[in-house]
Amino acid sequence: MNTPLQQTGIALPCPGDGLYRPLRPLLLLLYLFLAAAGRASAQPTLSTDLPDYPPGATVTLTGSGFAPDEIVNVQVLHNDPANPYGTNPADHQPWQVTAGPGGSFVTYWVVPLDGDEVWATLIATADGASSGLHAEVVFTDAGACIESLTGPTVRCEGVAQSNFTATLGTSLGIVWSLTPAGAGSISSAGVVSWAAGFTGDATVRITVSSVGCNGATFKTQGVSFVALATAATGLISTGATTNTIAIKWTAGTNATKYLVDVSRDNFATFVYNGLDVGNVTTATISGLLSNTSYNIRVRASNSCGPVGPSNVITPGTSPNAPAAPAAGDATGVGCTQLTANWSAVTGATAYLLDVSASSNFTQNSFVTGYNSRNVGDVTTLAITGLQSGIPYYYRVRASNSGGAGGNSNVIATTTLAPPARPGAITGDAVVCAGVTGKAYSVVAVAGATTYNWTLPAGATIASGGGTNAITVNFGAIVNNISVTAENACGVSAARTMGLTLNTAPAISGQPAAQSVTYGDNASFTVSATGTPAPTYQWEEYSSSWGALSNTGVYSGALTGTLTLARPGVALSGRRYRCIASNSCGTATTDESALLTVAPRPITLTARDTSKTYGDSDPVFTLTLTGTLVGSDAPSGSLTRDGGEDAGSYPIRQGTYSYGSNYAETFVGASLTIDPMPISIKADPQSKTYGEADPTLTVTLISGTPLTMDSPTGALTRAAGEHAGRYAIGQGTYTYGSNYLETFTGDSLTITQRPIHITADALGKVYGNSDPALTAQTRPGDIVNGDQPTGALSRAAGEDVGTYAIGQGTYSYGSDYLETFTGADFSISQRLLTINVTAGQHKTYGDPDPDAFGYAIGAAQSLATGDAFLGGLTRVPGDTAGTYNILLSGLSITNGGYDHTANYEITYNGNNFTIDMRGVTVTADAKTKVYGEDDPSLSYRVTSGSLAYSDMFTGAVSRIAGEDTGSYTITQGTLALGNNYTLTYISARLAITQRPITLTADPKSKVYGDADPALTAKVTGGTLVGNDAATGSLSRAPGANVGRYAILKGTYTYGSNYSETFVGDSLTISPRPITLTADALGKL
């Protein structure tokens, strides 16, 4: 298999391509040159839109020069190998972008807000996933110049001073200012002293001189003046309930809300202390105790706080209403009256009674005079004037001077009423004359005490008189029965039931016996009387009596006439009777109705018929003499004597019959079987010379032998094996004596044998000898051991390529019809492996070696007379990295002709490495005093040297921090590029304490007064930025008149200062008093 030479980005055509072969060396050299030039010029870049960003800002990263459409891995880290992720690695995770068709991309990174990045130097890197290209850019993250300005936004009337503070980035100077003019003054510490009488709004501003910080260099904050509110007046109470008090007052000026104070002990303790009711002049105070007095006052307030209270009022809440009583069941319930009852309630002075015809006590349902009727201090009341039989409901409420309490439970009761009309009477509505013990009843009626029954003439109550259930003995007259219910309140309306009188049935006409022939109908008739009209049920006797239904031959089984439709002989000898019935009894006919049925005579005559041998028997038919009844049909079939040979066979009755209802006479006939004619024709046959004879077969032209009949014997043909036609005869082939055969012959044809000769595709390696040319035939083509003569040939030529193989004189002779398929003779490239020597390299800045080493593969050689010309080259470039050693410049020639195309070269390339040049840099140690600017950071080369005119880029930096201590001087952005291995040896910057002198301020006080605040000032040296003291001064103990030393105590500006303290004194002076003698006297 040919393996094409591969280089990055280009697949060269196969060397066997004739058009490509002469140009291959030149194209290869041109490709390798272009590939090397492309690699040397690929210098990707990565840039930011700004050199520095504040926290929270978005960094725009733009990359170019990468491979088209490749994945690029991007990451932002601290430019500090010792701590690349800072304190939050989650902010520095890599991400991927896809370069565009031109190899460029734009992506973004947000600077974290957590402060970890402030003052940090950051490095962004971009690495092509497929190309391996790398680019990076360094940027910084300085803090904001002014992080915040805090202080009051409101100045209340009477406030003399306000304090403001600022959180700053690095700065050289701070300036505080206050506008407008006349508002007051502001100190360097941000303390505003407001001018007396100034009532306007003002603005505080801080301005800094920025160095290495981001954002605005000033901030402002507005301060609004708010006047104090004036007190509310005219507080009064406007109403009260058991748990609320409503109040009202006159508004004060400048108030934005009001605070209500509520107390029960003149504000020693509070129910509500400063209840905020909003900017209103009325309020309702809830959640209070009943029957209780309260002290109430109101205070006006705004954003500056509340002012003095209004006048104090002392209103009280109302007492509670009594609890709900418990209503009891009604007593003394009559037709028009009842007595209501309920329990007594503590504190009640009266009770309110509701009586209604509705359980919901709707407005129009109250009994007249009983809607909240005040019945006085009683617990029972007789209610009269009611309607009988009506449901009534009552409830009670207890009341006193605090109002009425809740409703009691509701009591339901119903006044007595006359009984309702009884329901429907249950019992038989139809009765037979003289029947006894008939039961009649109604459902018991509520409130009824007795029942009044009314019966037909001649009927009597046998039992149950005066109750709702009786039994009755009837006479000959029957009409209606009725009942009423009765109690002390009256008699109900009557309930009536109509009655009907019936009589039992009697037979008035008997059925007669019947004789018929099969096919005729038979009928039996009965007559009967009775009320209601009787019903009928016919019965049949075979071995016992059984009821009939309207099925089969029977109809009218439930009427006065029973009809049998064409009864069969099997019913002959059966007897029939009828039962007449109604609700009063039954009557049955005698048993003399006998049925006799005679069979019907017919004659069956078979028809003569015939068939051809091998056919199925035809259907045997017959003619019928006589008549059939209805749709009667025969069952069974005619038969004949056995046998299938030609001849005559008798036809017999077999099982063919119309059944036992007929008397049958049978007349027989015959079946005749005729022989079968057939026509046979020989099939034409053929074979190829050398093959065996095919089987000789025939085709039936007419007639179809039976499946069980098979031919015997065989066809024959005229002798001979040469090509030609040979007659086919019948020979002994026959279907036997049962068939009349007609035979038609045909021929066997022998044809020439076709064969296919296919040349074998052969070849050789360039420079080797030709192999022998061969050919193949398909298996089975050649017979009788025949062999070919002659030889194959091929087109001339020795270069790599394909040459046609022809038949030449190669043949199997005239007995075969030959088809020849040629093939190609291929001369393939000679395998040659060129292995480039590994590990060839130089140091950046040194010259290349004179030649690049290589060797050919083991056991490989050039063809006789061929030799190498030229040598290997490499991809151009002088920066540190790896460069492909290229095949370009090396070719194979013979006698001035390029034979490179006759070789399949496997090029095992290798890389030529330009190693990075080693340089060591050592930082210089530095020092400064706290608060001063950093000295210039420097370094020196202590090992190695620079090549060409290369220069350092960037600068060393140090670990951030301004407190006293030692800070590592880091490599920072100092770099020599990718051609050097830069070893950095760090040093340290020492920040020493700043000397200052603290001098205590002298203080004094009058004996007995509190100590004044002890203060000090810096009298030597200066402070840095906004540094402020912590802790406090102290003094020697003592409270008597005298001088007490002021001591440093815990007062300090921190560890960044070397402090010298100069003390002073607190002087306690005598307290002036005036003594006045009392005027006295004596007797």
Rosetta blueprint (number, residue, H / E / L):
1 M L
2 N L
3 T L
4 P L
5 L L
6 Q E
7 Q E
8 T L
9 G L
10 I E
11 A E
12 L L
13 P L
14 C L
15 P L
16 G L
17 D L
18 G L
19 L L
20 Y L
21 R H
22 P H
23 L H
24 R H
25 P H
26 L H
27 L H
28 L H
29 L H
30 L H
31 Y H
32 L H
33 F H
34 L H
35 A H
36 A H
37 A H
38 G H
39 R H
40 A H
41 S H
42 A L
43 Q L
44 P L
45 T E
46 L E
47 S E
48 T E
49 D L
50 L L
51 P L
52 D E
53 Y L
54 P L
55 P L
56 G L
57 A L
58 T E
59 V E
60 T E
61 L E
62 T E
63 G E
64 S E
65 G L
66 F L
67 A L
68 P L
69 D L
70 E L
71 I E
72 V E
73 N E
74 V E
75 Q E
76 V E
77 L E
78 H E
79 N L
80 D L
81 P L
82 A L
83 N L
84 P L
85 Y L
86 G L
87 T L
88 N L
89 P H
90 A H
91 D H
92 H H
93 Q L
94 P L
95 W E
96 Q E
97 V E
98 T E
99 A L
100 G L
101 P L
102 G L
103 G L
104 S L
105 F E
106 V E
107 T E
108 Y E
109 W E
110 V E
111 V L
112 P L
113 L L
114 D L
115 G L
116 D L
117 E L
118 V L
119 W L
120 A E
121 T E
122 L E
123 I E
124 A E
125 T E
126 A E
127 D E
128 G E
129 A L
130 S L
131 S L
132 G L
133 L L
134 H E
135 A E
136 E E
137 V E
138 V E
139 F E
140 T E
141 D E
142 A L
143 G L
144 A E
145 C L
146 I E
147 E E
148 S E
149 L E
150 T E
151 G L
152 P L
153 T L
154 V E
155 R E
156 C E
157 E L
158 G L
159 V L
160 A L
161 Q E
162 S E
163 N E
164 F L
165 T E
166 A E
167 T E
168 L E
169 G L
170 T L
171 S E
172 L E
173 G E
174 I E
175 V E
176 W E
177 S E
178 L E
179 T E
180 P L
181 A L
182 G L
183 A L
184 G E
185 S E
186 I E
187 S L
188 S L
189 A L
190 G L
191 V E
192 V E
193 S E
194 W E
195 A L
196 A L
197 G L
198 F L
199 T L
200 G L
201 D L
202 A E
203 T E
204 V E
205 R E
206 I E
207 T E
208 V E
209 S E
210 S E
211 V L
212 G L
213 C L
214 N E
215 G L
216 A L
217 T L
218 F E
219 K E
220 T E
221 Q E
222 G E
223 V E
224 S E
225 F E
226 V E
227 A L
228 L L
229 A L
230 T L
231 A L
232 A L
233 T E
234 G E
235 L E
236 I E
237 S E
238 T E
239 G E
240 A E
241 T L
242 T L
243 N L
244 T L
245 I E
246 A E
247 I E
248 K E
249 W E
250 T E
251 A L
252 G L
253 T L
254 N L
255 A L
256 T L
257 K E
258 Y E
259 L E
260 V E
261 D E
262 V E
263 S E
264 R L
265 D L
266 N L
267 F L
268 A L
269 T L
270 F L
271 V L
272 Y E
273 N E
274 G E
275 L E
276 D E
277 V L
278 G L
279 N L
280 V L
281 T L
282 T E
283 A E
284 T E
285 I E
286 S L
287 G L
288 L L
289 L L
290 S L
291 N L
292 T L
293 S E
294 Y L
295 N E
296 I E
297 R E
298 V E
299 R E
300 A E
301 S E
302 N E
303 S L
304 C L
305 G E
306 P E
307 V E
308 G E
309 P E
310 S L
311 N L
312 V L
313 I E
314 T L
315 P L
316 G E
317 T L
318 S L
319 P L
320 N L
321 A L
322 P L
323 A L
324 A L
325 P L
326 A L
327 A E
328 G E
329 D E
330 A E
331 T E
332 G L
333 V L
334 G L
335 C L
336 T L
337 Q L
338 L E
339 T E
340 A E
341 N E
342 W E
343 S L
344 A L
345 V L
346 T L
347 G L
348 A L
349 T L
350 A E
351 Y E
352 L E
353 L E
354 D E
355 V E
356 S E
357 A L
358 S L
359 S L
360 N L
361 F L
362 T L
363 Q H
364 N H
365 S H
366 F E
367 V L
368 T L
369 G L
370 Y L
371 N L
372 S L
373 R E
374 N E
375 V L
376 G L
377 D L
378 V L
379 T L
380 T E
381 L E
382 A E
383 I E
384 T L
385 G L
386 L L
387 Q L
388 S L
389 G L
390 I L
391 P E
392 Y E
393 Y E
394 Y E
395 R E
396 V E
397 R E
398 A E
399 S E
400 N E
401 S L
402 G L
403 G E
404 A E
405 G L
406 G L
407 N L
408 S L
409 N L
410 V L
411 I E
412 A E
413 T E
414 T E
415 T L
416 L L
417 A L
418 P L
419 P L
420 A L
421 R L
422 P L
423 G L
424 A L
425 I L
426 T E
427 G L
428 D L
429 A L
430 V E
431 V E
432 C E
433 A L
434 G L
435 V L
436 T L
437 G L
438 K E
439 A E
440 Y E
441 S E
442 V L
443 V L
444 A L
445 V L
446 A L
447 G L
448 A L
449 T L
450 T E
451 Y E
452 N E
453 W E
454 T E
455 L L
456 P L
457 A L
458 G L
459 A L
460 T E
461 I E
462 A E
463 S E
464 G L
465 G L
466 G L
467 T L
468 N L
469 A E
470 I E
471 T E
472 V E
473 N E
474 F L
475 G L
476 A L
477 I L
478 V L
479 N L
480 N E
481 I E
482 S E
483 V E
484 T E
485 A E
486 E E
487 N E
488 A L
489 C L
490 G E
491 V E
492 S L
493 A L
494 A L
495 R E
496 T E
497 M E
498 G E
499 L L
500 T E
501 L E
502 N E
503 T E
504 A E
505 P E
506 A E
507 I E
508 S E
509 G E
510 Q L
511 P L
512 A L
513 A L
514 Q E
515 S E
516 V E
517 T E
518 Y L
519 G L
520 D L
521 N L
522 A E
523 S E
524 F E
525 T E
526 V L
527 S E
528 A E
529 T E
530 G E
531 T E
532 P L
533 A L
534 P L
535 T E
536 Y E
537 Q E
538 W E
539 E E
540 E E
541 Y E
542 S L
543 S L
544 S L
545 W E
546 G E
547 A E
548 L L
549 S L
550 N L
551 T L
552 G L
553 V L
554 Y E
555 S E
556 G L
557 A L
558 L L
559 T L
560 G L
561 T E
562 L E
563 T E
564 L E
565 A L
566 R L
567 P L
568 G L
569 V H
570 A H
571 L H
572 S L
573 G L
574 R L
575 R E
576 Y E
577 R E
578 C E
579 I E
580 A E
581 S E
582 N E
583 S L
584 C L
585 G E
586 T E
587 A E
588 T E
589 T L
590 D L
591 E L
592 S L
593 A E
594 L E
595 L E
596 T E
597 V E
598 A E
599 P L
600 R E
601 P E
602 I E
603 T E
604 L E
605 T E
606 A E
607 R L
608 D L
609 T E
610 S E
611 K E
612 T E
613 Y L
614 G L
615 D L
616 S L
617 D L
618 P L
619 V L
620 F L
621 T L
622 L E
623 T E
624 L E
625 T E
626 G L
627 T L
628 L L
629 V L
630 G L
631 S L
632 D L
633 A L
634 P L
635 S E
636 G L
637 S L
638 L L
639 T E
640 R E
641 D L
642 G L
643 G L
644 E L
645 D L
646 A L
647 G E
648 S E
649 Y E
650 P E
651 I E
652 R E
653 Q L
654 G L
655 T L
656 Y L
657 S E
658 Y L
659 G L
660 S L
661 N L
662 Y E
663 A E
664 E E
665 T E
666 F E
667 V E
668 G L
669 A E
670 S E
671 L E
672 T E
673 I E
674 D E
675 P L
676 M E
677 P E
678 I E
679 S E
680 I E
681 K E
682 A E
683 D L
684 P L
685 Q E
686 S E
687 K E
688 T E
689 Y L
690 G L
691 E L
692 A L
693 D L
694 P L
695 T L
696 L L
697 T L
698 V E
699 T E
700 L E
701 I E
702 S E
703 G L
704 T L
705 P L
706 L L
707 T L
708 M L
709 D L
710 S L
711 P L
712 T E
713 G L
714 A L
715 L L
716 T E
717 R E
718 A L
719 A L
720 G L
721 E L
722 H L
723 A L
724 G E
725 R E
726 Y E
727 A E
728 I E
729 G E
730 Q L
731 G L
732 T L
733 Y L
734 T E
735 Y L
736 G L
737 S L
738 N L
739 Y E
740 L E
741 E E
742 T E
743 F E
744 T E
745 G L
746 D E
747 S E
748 L E
749 T E
750 I E
751 T E
752 Q L
753 R E
754 P E
755 I E
756 H E
757 I E
758 T E
759 A E
760 D L
761 A L
762 L E
763 G E
764 K E
765 V E
766 Y L
767 G L
768 N L
769 S L
770 D L
771 P L
772 A L
773 L L
774 T L
775 A E
776 Q E
777 T E
778 R L
779 P L
780 G L
781 D L
782 I L
783 V L
784 N L
785 G L
786 D L
787 Q L
788 P L
789 T E
790 G L
791 A L
792 L L
793 S E
794 R E
795 A L
796 A L
797 G L
798 E L
799 D L
800 V L
801 G E
802 T E
803 Y E
804 A E
805 I E
806 G E
807 Q L
808 G L
809 T L
810 Y L
811 S E
812 Y L
813 G L
814 S L
815 D L
816 Y E
817 L E
818 E E
819 T E
820 F E
821 T E
822 G L
823 A E
824 D E
825 F E
826 S E
827 I E
828 S E
829 Q L
830 R E
831 L E
832 L E
833 T E
834 I E
835 N E
836 V E
837 T L
838 A L
839 G L
840 Q L
841 H E
842 K E
843 T E
844 Y L
845 G L
846 D L
847 P L
848 D L
849 P L
850 D L
851 A L
852 F L
853 G L
854 Y E
855 A E
856 I E
857 G L
858 A L
859 A L
860 Q L
861 S L
862 L L
863 A L
864 T L
865 G L
866 D L
867 A E
868 F E
869 L E
870 G E
871 G L
872 L L
873 T E
874 R E
875 V L
876 P L
877 G L
878 D L
879 T L
880 A L
881 G E
882 T E
883 Y E
884 N E
885 I E
886 L E
887 L L
888 S L
889 G L
890 L E
891 S E
892 I E
893 T E
894 N E
895 G L
896 G L
897 Y E
898 D E
899 H L
900 T H
901 A H
902 N H
903 Y E
904 E E
905 I E
906 T E
907 Y E
908 N E
909 G L
910 N L
911 N E
912 F E
913 T E
914 I E
915 D E
916 M L
917 R E
918 G E
919 V E
920 T E
921 V E
922 T E
923 A E
924 D L
925 A L
926 K E
927 T E
928 K E
929 V E
930 Y L
931 G L
932 E L
933 D L
934 D L
935 P L
936 S L
937 L L
938 S L
939 Y E
940 R E
941 V E
942 T E
943 S E
944 G L
945 S L
946 L L
947 A L
948 Y L
949 S L
950 D L
951 M L
952 F L
953 T E
954 G L
955 A L
956 V L
957 S E
958 R E
959 I L
960 A L
961 G L
962 E L
963 D L
964 T L
965 G E
966 S E
967 Y E
968 T E
969 I E
970 T E
971 Q L
972 G L
973 T L
974 L L
975 A E
976 L L
977 G L
978 N L
979 N L
980 Y E
981 T E
982 L E
983 T E
984 Y E
985 I E
986 S L
987 A E
988 R E
989 L E
990 A E
991 I E
992 T E
993 Q L
994 R E
995 P E
996 I E
997 T E
998 L E
999 T E
1000 A E
1001 D L
1002 P L
1003 K E
1004 S E
1005 K E
1006 V E
1007 Y L
1008 G L
1009 D L
1010 A L
1011 D L
1012 P L
1013 A L
1014 L L
1015 T L
1016 A E
1017 K E
1018 V E
1019 T E
1020 G E
1021 G L
1022 T L
1023 L L
1024 V L
1025 G L
1026 N L
1027 D L
1028 A L
1029 A L
1030 T E
1031 G L
1032 S L
1033 L L
1034 S E
1035 R E
1036 A L
1037 P L
1038 G L
1039 A L
1040 N L
1041 V L
1042 G E
1043 R E
1044 Y E
1045 A E
1046 I E
1047 L E
1048 K L
1049 G L
1050 T L
1051 Y L
1052 T E
1053 Y L
1054 G L
1055 S L
1056 N L
1057 Y E
1058 S E
1059 E E
1060 T E
1061 F E
1062 V E
1063 G L
1064 D E
1065 S E
1066 L E
1067 T E
1068 I E
1069 S E
1070 P L
1071 R L
1072 P L
1073 I L
1074 T L
1075 L L
1076 T L
1077 A L
1078 D L
1079 A L
1080 L L
1081 G L
1082 K L
1083 L L
